[in-house]
């Protein structure tokens, strides 16, 4: 007697996410790489793919389902993967990963006379109805009535995964929009403060939109990374379709906020959106251009904050921002290279730096940082400072503080004690927080 075949749904059962959407994103990423790359870059991309495994496309799978299929296959049962709809290249992606006999798009008239079915809550009810035994894949702890078996995948809150996807903790960087309202002594002005708060919300929404675009386009490289593989989209906790919905909602929030801001502020937001998407798609792969872009993204926050309150920015503040944040961008790259060196790797996929570049990265980064200290010294010594501070000489105490903090940051980075984001490191570092608190006291004393 022939054993009853097992049919397993592709999306939601065998896979944690949507195969067709992932394929579309993978194709978009490859096309963008080719469109925006020079001939030399294209040769590098081909070499990277040649050195990669048999397929450069990976997708998160439900291991408990795969384990079950392997056991049943060993018992002589036929394993059929139901694609649900016509999709390409499924077989080459699943080969050597699951013990399938056939991959097909099942229709009502193509169903076997007898079969067991493994699916999710989104499975076609007609297919469920004709199955002898039904196995459900869900996050519930127990199978509903009428099912022969149940594969319970670890559940996580969709709200929590959404918060992780939009990287809400990164919104702290958008506090830079309040710098102009502070330096222009307008914190007590309710109109200016309200505009700054709206600008903060808009920047946060657009920044999170950029993170989602970045994560969706970097799915393959993230899944090959030790820590980034745990991100919501890379791990399959959120699907690409959910990412699209979240991204649209974030853009609508930003557009709504622009209705309450002056036109120059909206242009600053649009410039930030363009630069952050360009960075995600292309600029982050280019040597040095990526760091300049990061410095520009931080500086645009300051420019946007000034535009929101219709205040002019000084040359000193703009120059200080560009040099300081470019230095922090170099810290980030140096930390990444240090981690690669520790892992005995020569370079990271999709980046323009190699481990051998650590020395020049360190030199350039330190130089940029102390250029910001120099600019601060020029500002403190300029006549402009007397327009905003009654005791401007007190601000000189910021000079040694910034010198100390930057020097310490780079020394710790050289030791490998700074993670890949220096600002997040600073928020967790008690010494950095103490320096920030002392700086705030100095500014208050200078008023």
C-alpha positions as CSV (number, residue, x, y, z in Angstrom):
1,X,0.0,0.0,0.0
2,X,1.4,3.4,-1.1
3,X,1.9,5.8,1.8
4,X,-0.3,9.0,1.8
5,X,1.7,11.9,0.4
6,X,2.3,15.0,2.5
7,X,1.6,18.4,0.9
8,X,3.2,21.4,2.6
9,X,2.3,25.0,1.8
10,X,5.3,27.2,0.9
11,X,4.3,30.5,2.4
12,X,3.4,30.6,6.1
13,X,4.2,26.9,6.7
14,X,7.5,25.9,5.1
15,X,8.7,29.5,5.0
16,X,8.2,32.2,7.7
17,X,7.6,34.9,5.1
18,X,6.3,35.5,1.6
19,X,8.5,33.9,-1.2
20,X,7.2,36.0,-4.1
21,X,7.7,39.4,-2.3
22,X,11.2,38.3,-1.3
23,X,12.0,37.4,-4.8
24,X,10.8,40.8,-6.1
25,X,13.0,42.6,-3.5
26,X,15.9,40.4,-4.4
27,X,15.5,41.3,-8.1
28,X,15.1,45.0,-7.3
29,X,18.3,44.9,-5.2
30,X,20.3,43.2,-8.0
31,X,19.0,45.5,-10.6
32,X,19.8,48.6,-8.5
33,X,23.3,47.2,-7.9
34,X,23.9,46.8,-11.7
35,X,22.3,50.1,-12.6
36,X,24.3,52.2,-10.1
37,X,27.6,50.3,-10.4
38,X,30.6,51.1,-12.6
39,X,32.3,48.4,-14.6
40,X,34.8,47.8,-11.8
41,X,32.0,47.5,-9.3
42,X,30.2,45.1,-11.6
43,X,33.3,42.9,-11.7
44,X,33.5,43.0,-7.9
45,X,29.8,42.0,-7.6
46,X,30.3,39.1,-10.0
47,X,33.3,37.9,-7.9
48,X,31.3,38.2,-4.7
49,X,28.5,36.1,-6.2
50,X,31.0,33.6,-7.6
51,X,32.6,33.2,-4.1
52,X,29.1,32.9,-2.5
53,X,27.3,29.6,-1.9
54,X,25.3,27.8,-4.6
55,X,22.6,30.5,-4.2
56,X,22.9,34.0,-3.0
57,X,19.2,34.0,-2.1
58,X,18.2,32.8,1.4
59,X,14.9,32.9,3.2
60,X,13.9,32.0,6.8
61,X,12.3,28.6,7.2
62,X,10.3,26.9,9.9
63,X,12.8,24.3,11.2
64,X,10.1,22.2,13.1
65,X,8.3,21.7,9.8
66,X,11.5,20.7,8.0
67,X,12.4,18.2,10.8
68,X,8.9,16.6,10.5
69,X,9.2,16.3,6.7
70,X,12.6,14.7,7.0
71,X,11.2,12.0,9.4
72,X,8.2,11.3,7.1
73,X,10.4,11.2,4.0
74,X,12.6,8.6,5.7
75,X,9.4,6.6,6.2
76,X,8.9,6.5,2.5
77,X,6.2,9.2,2.2
78,X,6.1,11.6,-0.8
79,X,6.7,15.3,0.0
80,X,5.0,17.9,-2.2
81,X,5.5,21.6,-1.8
82,X,2.5,23.7,-2.7
83,X,3.6,27.1,-4.0
84,X,0.1,28.5,-3.8
85,X,0.6,30.5,-6.9
86,X,3.0,30.4,-9.8
87,X,6.5,31.5,-8.6
88,X,9.9,31.0,-10.2
89,X,13.1,29.4,-9.0
90,X,11.5,27.8,-5.9
91,X,13.2,24.4,-6.6
92,X,16.8,25.8,-6.8
93,X,16.2,27.7,-3.5
94,X,14.9,24.7,-1.6
95,X,17.3,22.1,-3.1
96,X,19.4,20.4,-0.3
97,X,17.4,22.3,2.3
98,X,14.2,20.1,2.5
99,X,13.5,16.6,1.3
100,X,10.9,17.4,-1.4
101,X,9.8,15.2,-4.2
102,X,7.8,17.7,-6.2
103,X,7.1,21.5,-6.2
104,X,3.9,22.6,-7.9
105,X,1.1,25.1,-7.8
106,X,-1.8,23.0,-6.6
107,X,-5.3,23.5,-8.1
108,X,-8.5,21.8,-7.1
109,X,-8.3,19.4,-10.1
110,X,-4.6,18.5,-9.5
111,X,-5.0,17.4,-5.9
112,X,-4.2,13.7,-5.1
113,X,-7.0,11.4,-4.1
114,X,-5.6,11.2,-0.6
115,X,-3.1,13.5,1.2
116,X,-2.1,15.1,4.4
117,X,-1.6,18.9,4.4
118,X,0.6,21.3,6.4
119,X,-0.5,24.9,6.1
120,X,-1.2,28.1,8.0
121,X,-4.4,30.1,8.7
122,X,-4.2,31.6,5.2
123,X,-4.4,28.2,3.4
124,X,-7.2,27.7,0.9
125,X,-10.2,26.2,2.7
126,X,-10.9,23.8,-0.2
127,X,-7.5,22.3,0.2
128,X,-8.0,21.9,4.0
129,X,-11.4,20.3,3.4
130,X,-10.1,17.4,1.3
131,X,-7.1,16.6,3.5
132,X,-7.1,13.4,5.6
133,X,-4.9,14.9,8.2
134,X,-4.4,18.6,8.8
135,X,-1.3,20.1,10.4
136,X,-1.4,23.8,11.3
137,X,1.6,26.1,11.6
138,X,0.9,29.0,13.9
139,X,2.1,30.9,16.9
140,X,-0.6,29.4,19.1
141,X,0.5,27.0,21.9
142,X,-2.2,24.4,20.9
143,X,-3.8,23.3,17.7
144,X,-7.5,24.3,17.2
145,X,-10.1,21.6,17.1
146,X,-10.2,19.5,13.9
147,X,-6.4,19.4,13.3
148,X,-4.3,16.3,13.6
149,X,-1.1,18.1,14.5
150,X,0.3,21.5,15.2
151,X,3.7,23.2,14.7
152,X,4.0,26.0,17.2
153,X,6.5,28.6,16.1
154,X,7.9,31.0,18.7
155,X,5.6,34.0,19.0
156,X,6.6,37.5,19.3
157,X,4.5,40.7,19.6
158,X,3.9,42.3,16.2
159,X,4.0,45.6,18.0
160,X,7.4,44.9,19.5
161,X,8.7,43.7,16.1
162,X,7.4,46.9,14.5
163,X,9.2,49.0,17.1
164,X,12.3,47.0,16.4
165,X,11.9,47.5,12.6
166,X,11.4,51.2,12.8
167,X,14.4,51.4,15.2
168,X,12.6,53.8,17.6
169,X,15.8,54.0,19.7
170,X,17.5,55.7,16.8
171,X,15.0,58.6,17.1
172,X,17.3,60.0,19.8
173,X,19.5,61.2,16.9
174,X,16.6,63.4,15.8
175,X,16.9,65.4,19.0
176,X,19.4,67.4,16.9
177,X,16.5,69.3,15.5
178,X,16.3,71.1,18.9
179,X,19.8,72.4,18.6
180,X,18.8,75.6,16.8
181,X,16.0,76.4,19.2
182,X,18.4,76.0,22.1
183,X,21.3,78.0,20.6
184,X,18.9,80.8,19.5
185,X,17.5,81.0,23.1
186,X,13.9,80.2,22.0
187,X,13.1,77.4,24.3
188,X,10.6,79.6,26.1
189,X,8.9,80.5,22.8
190,X,5.9,78.0,22.6
191,X,5.5,78.5,18.8
192,X,9.2,77.7,18.1
193,X,9.1,74.8,20.5
194,X,6.0,73.3,19.0
195,X,7.5,73.6,15.5
196,X,10.6,71.8,16.7
197,X,8.5,69.0,18.2
198,X,6.6,68.5,14.9
199,X,10.0,68.5,13.0
200,X,11.3,65.9,15.4
201,X,8.2,63.7,14.6
202,X,8.7,64.2,10.9
203,X,12.4,63.4,11.0
204,X,11.7,60.3,13.1
205,X,9.0,59.0,10.6
206,X,11.3,59.6,7.6
207,X,14.3,58.1,9.3
208,X,12.3,55.0,10.2
209,X,11.0,54.7,6.6
210,X,14.7,54.8,5.5
211,X,15.5,52.0,7.9
212,X,12.7,49.8,6.6
213,X,13.8,50.4,3.0
214,X,17.4,49.6,4.0
215,X,16.4,46.4,5.8
216,X,14.2,45.2,2.9
217,X,16.9,45.7,0.3
218,X,19.6,44.2,2.5
219,X,17.7,41.0,3.5
220,X,20.3,38.7,2.0
221,X,23.4,40.4,3.5
222,X,21.6,40.8,6.8
223,X,20.8,37.1,7.0
224,X,24.5,36.3,6.5
225,X,25.4,38.6,9.4
226,X,25.8,37.4,13.0
227,X,23.6,40.0,14.7
228,X,21.7,41.6,11.8
229,X,20.1,38.2,11.0
230,X,17.9,38.8,14.1
231,X,16.3,41.9,12.6
232,X,12.5,41.5,12.1
233,X,12.5,41.3,8.3
234,X,15.7,39.2,8.0
235,X,14.4,36.7,10.6
236,X,10.9,36.5,9.1
237,X,9.2,37.9,12.2
238,X,7.7,40.6,9.9
239,X,7.0,40.0,6.2
240,X,8.0,42.3,3.3
241,X,4.3,43.1,2.8
242,X,4.0,44.3,6.4
243,X,7.1,46.4,5.9
244,X,5.4,48.1,2.9
245,X,2.3,48.9,5.0
246,X,4.5,50.3,7.9
247,X,6.5,52.4,5.4
248,X,3.5,54.0,3.8
249,X,2.1,54.8,7.3
250,X,5.4,56.5,8.2
251,X,5.4,58.6,5.1
252,X,1.8,59.7,5.7
253,X,2.8,60.9,9.2
254,X,5.6,62.9,7.8
255,X,3.4,64.5,5.1
256,X,0.8,65.4,7.7
257,X,3.5,67.0,9.8
258,X,4.7,69.1,6.9
259,X,1.3,70.8,6.7
260,X,2.2,72.6,10.0
261,X,5.7,73.6,9.0
262,X,7.2,76.4,6.9
263,X,8.1,75.4,3.3
264,X,11.9,75.5,3.9
265,X,11.4,72.8,6.6
266,X,9.5,70.6,4.2
267,X,12.4,71.0,1.7
268,X,14.8,69.9,4.3
269,X,12.8,66.8,5.1
270,X,12.6,66.0,1.4
271,X,16.3,66.4,1.0
272,X,16.8,64.1,4.0
273,X,14.5,61.5,2.5
274,X,16.3,61.6,-0.8
275,X,19.7,61.3,0.8
276,X,18.7,58.5,3.2
277,X,17.2,56.4,0.4
278,X,20.3,57.1,-1.8
279,X,22.5,56.1,1.1
280,X,20.5,52.8,1.6
281,X,20.6,51.9,-2.1
282,X,24.0,53.1,-3.2
283,X,26.0,55.6,-1.3
284,X,26.8,53.3,1.7
285,X,28.8,51.0,-0.6
286,X,31.2,53.8,-1.8
287,X,34.5,54.5,-0.1
288,X,34.4,57.8,2.0
289,X,31.2,58.9,0.2
290,X,29.3,56.9,2.8
291,X,30.9,58.8,5.7
292,X,30.3,62.2,4.1
293,X,26.7,61.2,3.5
294,X,26.3,60.2,7.2
295,X,27.7,63.6,8.2
296,X,25.2,65.2,5.8
297,X,22.3,63.3,7.2
298,X,23.1,64.5,10.8
299,X,23.7,68.0,9.6
300,X,20.4,68.1,7.7
301,X,18.6,67.4,11.1
302,X,20.2,70.6,12.4
303,X,19.3,72.5,9.2
304,X,15.7,71.2,9.4
305,X,15.4,72.3,13.0
306,X,16.5,75.8,12.0
307,X,14.1,75.9,9.1
308,X,11.2,74.8,11.3
309,X,11.7,77.9,13.6
310,X,12.7,80.1,10.7
311,X,16.1,80.8,12.2
312,X,19.4,81.3,10.3
313,X,22.2,78.9,11.0
314,X,25.7,80.2,11.6
315,X,28.7,79.0,9.6
316,X,30.2,77.7,12.9
317,X,27.3,75.4,13.8
318,X,27.1,73.9,10.3
319,X,30.9,73.4,10.1
320,X,31.0,71.9,13.6
321,X,28.1,69.5,12.7
322,X,29.7,68.3,9.5
323,X,33.1,67.6,11.0
324,X,31.8,66.0,14.3
325,X,29.3,63.7,12.7
326,X,31.7,62.7,9.9
327,X,34.1,61.7,12.6
328,X,31.4,59.6,14.3
329,X,30.7,58.0,11.0
330,X,34.4,57.0,10.8
331,X,34.1,55.5,14.3
332,X,31.3,53.4,13.0
333,X,33.3,52.2,10.0
334,X,36.4,51.6,12.2
335,X,34.3,49.5,14.6
336,X,32.9,47.4,11.7
337,X,36.5,46.8,10.4
338,X,37.7,45.9,13.9
339,X,34.9,43.3,14.2
340,X,35.8,41.9,10.8
341,X,39.4,41.6,11.8
342,X,38.4,39.7,15.0
343,X,36.3,37.3,12.8
344,X,39.3,36.8,10.4
345,X,37.5,38.4,7.5
346,X,39.0,40.8,5.0
347,X,35.9,42.8,4.0
348,X,32.2,43.1,4.5
349,X,29.8,42.5,1.7
350,X,28.4,45.7,0.2
351,X,30.9,48.0,1.8
352,X,33.9,49.9,0.2
353,X,36.3,49.2,3.1
354,X,38.7,46.4,3.9
355,X,40.5,45.5,7.1
356,X,43.7,46.9,5.7
357,X,42.1,50.3,5.6
358,X,41.9,50.5,9.4
359,X,44.9,52.8,9.8
360,X,43.8,55.5,7.4
361,X,40.2,55.3,8.6
362,X,41.4,56.0,12.2
363,X,43.7,58.9,11.1
364,X,40.9,60.5,9.0
365,X,38.3,60.0,11.7
366,X,40.4,61.5,14.5
367,X,41.4,64.5,12.2
368,X,37.7,65.2,11.4
369,X,36.8,65.0,15.1
370,X,39.4,67.5,16.2
371,X,38.5,69.8,13.3
372,X,35.1,70.1,15.0
373,X,37.0,71.1,18.3
374,X,38.9,73.7,16.3
375,X,35.6,75.1,14.9
376,X,34.1,75.3,18.4
377,X,37.2,77.3,19.5
378,X,36.6,79.7,16.6
379,X,33.0,80.1,17.5
380,X,33.7,80.7,21.2
381,X,36.2,83.4,20.2
382,X,33.8,85.1,17.7
383,X,31.7,88.2,18.4
384,X,28.6,86.2,17.4
385,X,28.6,84.3,20.7
386,X,27.9,87.5,22.7
387,X,24.5,87.8,20.9
388,X,23.2,84.7,22.7
389,X,25.2,84.3,25.9
390,X,25.7,86.8,28.7
391,X,28.7,84.9,30.1
392,X,30.3,83.5,26.9
393,X,33.7,82.8,28.6
394,X,32.1,80.0,30.5
395,X,31.6,78.1,27.3
396,X,35.3,77.7,27.0
397,X,34.9,74.7,29.4
398,X,33.2,72.9,26.6
399,X,36.5,72.9,24.7
400,X,38.4,70.4,27.0
401,X,35.3,68.4,27.5
402,X,34.8,67.7,23.7
403,X,38.6,67.1,23.4
404,X,38.4,64.5,26.2
405,X,35.3,62.8,24.9
406,X,36.5,62.4,21.3
407,X,39.9,61.2,22.3
408,X,38.4,58.6,24.7
409,X,35.9,57.5,22.1
410,X,38.6,56.8,19.5
411,X,40.9,55.1,22.0
412,X,38.0,52.7,23.1
413,X,37.2,52.1,19.4
414,X,40.8,51.2,18.8
415,X,40.5,48.7,21.7
416,X,37.4,47.2,20.1
417,X,35.2,48.4,22.9
418,X,32.8,50.6,20.8
419,X,30.0,48.9,19.0
420,X,29.0,49.6,15.4
421,X,27.0,52.8,16.3
422,X,29.0,55.3,18.4
423,X,25.9,57.3,19.4
424,X,24.2,54.2,20.8
425,X,27.4,53.4,22.6
426,X,27.5,57.0,24.1
427,X,23.9,56.5,25.4
428,X,25.0,53.4,27.3
429,X,28.3,54.8,28.5
430,X,28.2,56.4,31.9
431,X,31.2,58.6,31.2
432,X,29.6,60.0,28.0
433,X,26.4,60.7,29.8
434,X,28.3,62.5,32.5
435,X,30.1,64.7,29.9
436,X,26.7,65.5,28.3
437,X,25.3,66.5,31.7
438,X,28.3,68.7,32.5
439,X,28.0,70.3,29.1
440,X,24.3,71.2,29.7
441,X,25.3,72.8,33.0
442,X,28.0,74.9,31.3
443,X,25.5,76.1,28.7
444,X,23.0,77.1,31.4
445,X,25.7,78.9,33.3
446,X,26.7,80.8,30.2
447,X,23.1,82.2,29.7
